[in-house]
Amino acid sequence: MTVQETTLFALLSRRPLPCHLRLHDVALFSCFFVYLALLFWAILYIVYACGCQVKRQTMEVEETIEKLQRAIADKENPMKLAQTRLEGRAERPNVELCRDGVQYRLVEEVTIIGQSVDKLRQLLADAEEAAKALRRQQLDIENDLAVKANTLYVDETECVGIRRSISIQTY
């Protein structure tokens, strides 16, 4: 077993350090724990920053969803108007019931509005799916944060006591 493994085993099992360990080894191992704690804090900060970025992206996607819903609602009135005009033209008597340029243009307008509403609905479905994925990612990040916070808590409460029990002056 190496010096570091022996020291780690002694620290984790709460046994006294072997006498053959030098002060340099204990100080080196103590620096390792400080480095490890700093590394955990850095990872915690990075995960938190990612969580903030995901929240911002989620808000942007939700704003996009609202805009798409408004755009779909805004297309309803022109569609109703064009359909009503087509129905009115279909009810004309005898000679007035003809297929002229206006009739073709109304049919084309209904088709164009219908296609744009279909495209908007597809974009809305894609945006809702993206929002769902972002929410899942946010939950994963919050779970990671909780795990890392618990790890830091254990390190600061349990391991600090073990590290303090090591008397460097005796070595």
C-alpha positions as a LaTeX table, in Angstrom:
\begin{tabular}{lrrr}
\hline
Residue & $x$ (\AA) & $y$ (\AA) & $z$ (\AA) \\
\hline
Met1 & 0.00 & 0.00 & 0.00 \\
Thr2 & 1.33 & 3.45 & $-0.92$ \\
Val3 & 1.70 & 6.30 & 1.56 \\
Gln4 & $-1.34$ & 8.09 & 0.14 \\
Glu5 & $-3.47$ & 4.95 & 0.28 \\
Thr6 & $-2.39$ & 4.28 & 3.87 \\
Thr7 & $-3.20$ & 7.85 & 4.86 \\
Leu8 & $-6.57$ & 7.76 & 3.10 \\
Phe9 & $-7.45$ & 4.45 & 4.75 \\
Ala10 & $-6.48$ & 5.82 & 8.16 \\
Leu11 & $-8.50$ & 8.99 & 7.66 \\
Leu12 & $-11.60$ & 7.25 & 6.38 \\
Ser13 & $-11.55$ & 4.50 & 8.98 \\
Arg14 & $-10.85$ & 7.04 & 11.78 \\
Arg15 & $-7.77$ & 5.15 & 12.90 \\
Pro16 & $-4.57$ & 6.86 & 13.96 \\
Leu17 & $-2.02$ & 7.41 & 11.22 \\
Pro18 & 0.87 & 4.96 & 11.07 \\
Cys19 & 4.05 & 6.20 & 12.71 \\
His20 & 6.17 & 5.87 & 9.55 \\
Leu21 & 4.28 & 8.72 & 7.80 \\
Arg22 & 6.17 & 11.96 & 7.63 \\
Leu23 & 4.79 & 15.46 & 8.09 \\
His24 & 5.23 & 16.09 & 4.36 \\
Asp25 & 2.89 & 13.18 & 3.51 \\
Val26 & 0.18 & 14.40 & 5.89 \\
Ala27 & 0.47 & 17.99 & 4.63 \\
Leu28 & 0.32 & 16.77 & 1.04 \\
Phe29 & $-2.75$ & 14.72 & 1.77 \\
Ser30 & $-4.36$ & 17.64 & 3.60 \\
Cys31 & $-3.73$ & 19.83 & 0.53 \\
Phe32 & $-5.41$ & 17.15 & $-1.54$ \\
Phe33 & $-8.59$ & 17.46 & 0.54 \\
Val34 & $-8.55$ & 21.24 & 0.23 \\
Tyr35 & $-8.11$ & 20.90 & $-3.52$ \\
Leu36 & $-10.96$ & 18.38 & $-3.63$ \\
Ala37 & $-13.26$ & 20.73 & $-1.71$ \\
Leu38 & $-12.39$ & 23.60 & $-4.05$ \\
Leu39 & $-13.05$ & 21.35 & $-7.01$ \\
Phe40 & $-16.50$ & 20.45 & $-5.64$ \\
Trp41 & $-17.31$ & 24.16 & $-5.14$ \\
Ala42 & $-16.21$ & 24.89 & $-8.70$ \\
Ile43 & $-18.36$ & 22.08 & $-10.07$ \\
Leu44 & $-21.28$ & 23.27 & $-7.96$ \\
Tyr45 & $-20.89$ & 26.79 & $-9.37$ \\
Ile46 & $-20.71$ & 25.49 & $-12.97$ \\
Val47 & $-23.81$ & 23.35 & $-12.51$ \\
Tyr48 & $-25.63$ & 26.31 & $-10.95$ \\
Ala49 & $-24.61$ & 28.53 & $-13.89$ \\
Cys50 & $-25.89$ & 25.89 & $-16.32$ \\
Gly51 & $-29.15$ & 25.83 & $-14.37$ \\
Cys52 & $-29.48$ & 29.61 & $-14.78$ \\
Gln53 & $-28.81$ & 29.31 & $-18.50$ \\
Val54 & $-31.44$ & 26.58 & $-18.85$ \\
Lys55 & $-33.95$ & 28.75 & $-16.96$ \\
Arg56 & $-33.25$ & 31.65 & $-19.32$ \\
Gln57 & $-33.67$ & 29.37 & $-22.35$ \\
Thr58 & $-36.91$ & 28.01 & $-20.89$ \\
Met59 & $-38.28$ & 31.53 & $-20.48$ \\
Glu60 & $-37.32$ & 32.37 & $-24.08$ \\
Val61 & $-39.05$ & 29.22 & $-25.38$ \\
Glu62 & $-42.16$ & 30.01 & $-23.32$ \\
Glu63 & $-42.23$ & 33.53 & $-24.80$ \\
Thr64 & $-41.94$ & 31.98 & $-28.26$ \\
Ile65 & $-44.85$ & 29.66 & $-27.45$ \\
Glu66 & $-46.99$ & 32.62 & $-26.40$ \\
Lys67 & $-46.09$ & 34.50 & $-29.61$ \\
Leu68 & $-46.97$ & 31.47 & $-31.73$ \\
Gln69 & $-50.30$ & 31.06 & $-29.94$ \\
Arg70 & $-51.09$ & 34.74 & $-30.56$ \\
Ala71 & $-50.09$ & 34.39 & $-34.23$ \\
Ile72 & $-52.42$ & 31.41 & $-34.63$ \\
Ala73 & $-55.24$ & 33.35 & $-32.93$ \\
Asp74 & $-54.55$ & 36.35 & $-35.19$ \\
Lys75 & $-55.04$ & 34.16 & $-38.27$ \\
Glu76 & $-58.54$ & 33.07 & $-37.19$ \\
Asn77 & $-60.37$ & 36.28 & $-38.13$ \\
Pro78 & $-58.92$ & 36.57 & $-41.68$ \\
Met79 & $-59.71$ & 32.87 & $-42.21$ \\
Lys80 & $-63.30$ & 33.32 & $-41.00$ \\
Leu81 & $-63.73$ & 36.38 & $-43.21$ \\
Ala82 & $-62.45$ & 34.60 & $-46.33$ \\
Gln83 & $-64.57$ & 31.50 & $-45.61$ \\
Thr84 & $-67.68$ & 33.64 & $-44.99$ \\
Arg85 & $-67.16$ & 35.45 & $-48.30$ \\
Leu86 & $-66.74$ & 32.11 & $-50.09$ \\
Glu87 & $-69.96$ & 30.81 & $-48.53$ \\
Gly88 & $-71.76$ & 34.00 & $-49.52$ \\
Arg89 & $-70.56$ & 33.61 & $-53.11$ \\
Ala90 & $-71.66$ & 29.95 & $-53.11$ \\
Glu91 & $-75.23$ & 30.97 & $-52.25$ \\
Arg92 & $-75.63$ & 33.34 & $-55.19$ \\
Pro93 & $-78.55$ & 32.64 & $-57.53$ \\
Asn94 & $-78.24$ & 31.35 & $-61.10$ \\
Val95 & $-76.13$ & 33.59 & $-63.34$ \\
Glu96 & $-74.34$ & 35.30 & $-60.46$ \\
Leu97 & $-73.02$ & 31.90 & $-59.31$ \\
Cys98 & $-69.82$ & 31.87 & $-61.34$ \\
Arg99 & $-66.17$ & 31.11 & $-60.91$ \\
Asp100 & $-64.37$ & 34.34 & $-61.57$ \\
Gly101 & $-61.01$ & 35.81 & $-60.54$ \\
Val102 & $-62.37$ & 36.91 & $-57.16$ \\
Gln103 & $-63.60$ & 33.37 & $-56.42$ \\
Tyr104 & $-60.21$ & 31.88 & $-57.29$ \\
Arg105 & $-58.43$ & 34.50 & $-55.21$ \\
Leu106 & $-60.66$ & 33.76 & $-52.18$ \\
Val107 & $-59.98$ & 30.02 & $-52.50$ \\
Glu108 & $-56.26$ & 30.74 & $-52.78$ \\
Glu109 & $-56.42$ & 33.03 & $-49.72$ \\
Val110 & $-58.14$ & 30.34 & $-47.63$ \\
Thr111 & $-55.51$ & 27.82 & $-48.75$ \\
Ile112 & $-52.61$ & 30.16 & $-47.91$ \\
Ile113 & $-54.02$ & 31.04 & $-44.50$ \\
Gly114 & $-54.67$ & 27.35 & $-43.77$ \\
Gln115 & $-51.10$ & 26.44 & $-44.71$ \\
Ser116 & $-49.64$ & 29.21 & $-42.56$ \\
Val117 & $-51.77$ & 28.11 & $-39.59$ \\
Asp118 & $-50.55$ & 24.53 & $-40.10$ \\
Lys119 & $-46.93$ & 25.74 & $-40.14$ \\
Leu120 & $-47.53$ & 27.80 & $-37.00$ \\
Arg121 & $-49.09$ & 24.81 & $-35.26$ \\
Gln122 & $-46.09$ & 22.66 & $-36.21$ \\
Leu123 & $-43.72$ & 25.34 & $-34.85$ \\
Leu124 & $-45.85$ & 25.50 & $-31.69$ \\
Ala125 & $-45.62$ & 21.73 & $-31.23$ \\
Asp126 & $-41.83$ & 21.87 & $-31.71$ \\
Ala127 & $-41.52$ & 24.75 & $-29.22$ \\
Glu128 & $-43.63$ & 22.89 & $-26.65$ \\
Glu129 & $-41.45$ & 19.81 & $-27.09$ \\
Ala130 & $-38.32$ & 21.94 & $-26.62$ \\
Ala131 & $-39.83$ & 23.48 & $-23.47$ \\
Lys132 & $-40.54$ & 20.00 & $-22.14$ \\
Ala133 & $-36.95$ & 18.93 & $-22.81$ \\
Leu134 & $-35.63$ & 22.06 & $-21.09$ \\
Arg135 & $-37.81$ & 21.36 & $-18.05$ \\
Arg136 & $-36.44$ & 17.81 & $-17.88$ \\
Gln137 & $-32.91$ & 19.19 & $-18.18$ \\
Gln138 & $-33.68$ & 21.71 & $-15.42$ \\
Leu139 & $-34.88$ & 18.90 & $-13.15$ \\
Asp140 & $-31.70$ & 16.94 & $-13.88$ \\
Ile141 & $-29.56$ & 19.97 & $-13.05$ \\
Glu142 & $-31.48$ & 20.58 & $-9.81$ \\
Asn143 & $-30.97$ & 16.92 & $-8.91$ \\
Asp144 & $-27.22$ & 17.23 & $-9.62$ \\
Leu145 & $-27.09$ & 20.38 & $-7.49$ \\
Ala146 & $-28.78$ & 18.59 & $-4.62$ \\
Val147 & $-26.33$ & 15.68 & $-4.85$ \\
Lys148 & $-23.32$ & 17.99 & $-5.00$ \\
Ala149 & $-24.62$ & 20.15 & $-2.14$ \\
Asn150 & $-25.09$ & 17.00 & $-0.05$ \\
Thr151 & $-21.55$ & 15.90 & $-0.94$ \\
Leu152 & $-20.17$ & 19.24 & 0.18 \\
Tyr153 & $-22.22$ & 19.05 & 3.37 \\
Val154 & $-20.82$ & 15.60 & 4.15 \\
Asp155 & $-17.31$ & 16.79 & 3.32 \\
Glu156 & $-17.63$ & 19.84 & 5.55 \\
Thr157 & $-19.29$ & 18.10 & 8.49 \\
Glu158 & $-17.86$ & 14.60 & 8.52 \\
Cys159 & $-14.50$ & 14.88 & 6.83 \\
Val160 & $-13.45$ & 18.17 & 8.43 \\
Gly161 & $-13.78$ & 16.55 & 11.84 \\
Ile162 & $-11.58$ & 13.69 & 10.70 \\
Arg163 & $-9.02$ & 16.08 & 9.27 \\
Arg164 & $-8.96$ & 18.18 & 12.43 \\
Ser165 & $-8.28$ & 15.11 & 14.51 \\
Ile166 & $-4.99$ & 14.65 & 12.72 \\
Ser167 & $-2.25$ & 16.23 & 14.78 \\
Ile168 & 0.40 & 17.39 & 12.36 \\
Gln169 & 2.77 & 18.45 & 15.16 \\
Thr170 & 3.20 & 14.84 & 16.33 \\
Tyr171 & 4.75 & 13.87 & 13.02 \\
\hline
\end{tabular}
